[in-house]
Amino acid sequence: MPKAYWVARVDVHDPEAYKGYVAANAAAFAKYGARFLVRGGRSKAPEGTPRSRNVVIEFKDYDTAVACYHSPEYAAAKALREPVSTGDILIIEGYDGPQPG
């Protein structure tokens, strides 16, 4: 079964208040076995509209990734994020098939 990912692109409007979201989301991510692959860092958008912060979080499978997003633990964290940022979150299933070469 392929892994799944949250891909988040965020513009943070209040970095101090956003720290509360970062602290609060740890409960949901720990419960659902999430693992950060990208958490900020340098980025460039050669196509499309960039955001200031990009995050990729890995989950064991798609159902777990969706369950984490809809969990009460993440809902509490999300309530702290929404007033201080604008962004997009995509939940996507990974690919386990053949590769080129």
C-alpha positions, 0 to 999 in steps of 0.5 A, a space after each residue: 500500500 502506498 504512503 500518502 502525503 499532505 502538501 501544504 503551501 502557506 503564507 503566514 501573516 502572524 509568525 508569533 501566533 503561528 507558533 501556537 499552531 505548530 505546537 498544537 499540531 504535534 498532538 495530531 501528527 504524533 497520534 497518526 504517525 506523521 513524519 515531516 519530509 519538508 518543513 519550511 526551508 528554501 524554495 523556488 517556484 519556477 511555475 505557478 504562484 509561490 507561498 512563503 512556507 511549504 511543508 510535506 508530511 508523510 503518512 503510512 497510507 491515504 486513509 490515515 492522512 485523511 483521518 488525521 486531517 479530520 481528527 479533533 486533534 487537528 481541528 483544534 490546531 487548525 483553529 489556531 492556524 486559520 486566523 493567522 495564515 492563508 494556504 492550501 493543503 493537498 492530501 495525496 496518495 503516493 505512487 508504488 509502481 514502476 519507475 523509469 529505467 
